Amino acid sequence: IEVWAFKNIEVNCRKNKIGGEFNPKLVPRRGLMYWELNTNNILYGEKGKCGDDWKRRVDVRAKKDVILLNRTVPVVVMVPEGWGVKYRVLREEKEEQASEG
């Protein structure tokens, strides 16, 4: 699955991103994996000028990550308070094999 963390904040007209990435961790004595978002909460934006009145609330993303899905174990993702997580399931593409005959 593809996962990304987001934070709903007020921004100006430029495209914005927040620094951060998921790090895999291991539950002691269990052998189970979980992913934890490490973020510096720094907002990065494109350069450019906007009007002073131009503000809006949007979901600003941190870096996306792909987690291999094991159908017998749930995917656990931990984020700091005030953050959310979104995901989408990536479909495995099957290669078609040509047969002669």
C-alpha positions in Angstrom: 0.0 0.0 0.0 1.0 3.6 -0.5 0.7 5.7 2.7 1.3 9.4 3.4 0.8 11.6 6.4 -0.8 15.0 6.3 -1.6 17.9 8.5 -4.4 20.3 8.0 -3.0 23.8 8.2 -3.5 27.3 6.8 -1.3 28.1 3.8 -0.9 30.7 1.1 -1.2 30.2 -2.7 2.0 28.3 -3.2 2.4 24.5 -3.2 3.5 23.3 0.2 5.0 20.2 1.8 6.1 19.3 5.4 9.3 17.6 6.1 9.0 14.0 7.3 9.3 10.4 6.5 8.2 7.0 7.7 10.7 4.8 9.5 10.1 1.1 10.1 10.3 -0.1 13.7 10.1 -3.5 15.2 7.9 -4.4 18.2 10.3 -5.9 20.8 9.9 -9.7 21.4 7.0 -9.8 18.9 8.8 -9.5 15.5 6.0 -7.3 14.2 6.7 -4.2 12.1 5.1 -0.8 12.4 5.9 2.5 10.7 6.4 5.8 12.6 6.4 9.3 11.1 9.5 11.3 12.0 8.9 15.0 11.2 10.6 18.3 11.8 7.2 20.1 11.2 9.0 22.5 8.9 6.7 23.8 6.1 8.4 23.9 2.7 6.8 26.0 -0.1 7.6 27.2 -3.6 8.8 30.7 -3.9 6.5 33.3 -5.3 4.3 36.2 -4.1 0.7 35.9 -3.1 -1.8 38.5 -2.0 -1.8 39.0 1.8 -5.5 38.1 1.8 -4.9 34.7 0.1 -5.1 32.1 2.8 -6.8 28.7 3.0 -6.8 25.5 5.0 -5.6 22.4 3.2 -4.1 19.0 3.9 -0.3 19.4 3.5 1.5 16.1 2.9 4.8 14.7 4.1 6.7 12.2 2.0 4.8 9.2 0.6 6.0 5.7 1.3 5.2 2.2 0.0 4.6 -0.5 2.6 4.5 -4.2 1.5 1.2 -5.7 2.6 1.1 -8.9 4.6 -2.5 -10.0 4.6 -2.1 -11.8 7.9 -0.8 -8.9 9.9 -2.4 -5.4 10.0 -0.4 -2.4 8.9 0.2 0.0 11.8 1.3 3.5 11.2 2.0 6.0 14.0 1.9 9.8 13.5 2.2 12.7 16.0 -0.9 14.3 17.5 -2.6 16.6 15.0 -1.6 14.5 11.9 -3.6 12.2 9.8 -2.8 9.2 7.5 -4.2 8.4 4.1 -3.5 5.4 1.9 -4.3 3.7 -1.3 -3.9 0.1 -2.3 -1.5 -0.5 -5.2 -2.5 -3.3 -7.5 0.1 -5.7 -8.7 0.4 -5.7 -12.4 0.5 -9.2 -14.0 2.7 -9.6 -17.0 1.1 -11.2 -20.0 3.1 -14.0 -21.5 2.8 -14.7 -25.2 2.4 -18.3 -26.1 3.3 -19.7 -29.5 1.4 -22.5 -31.1 
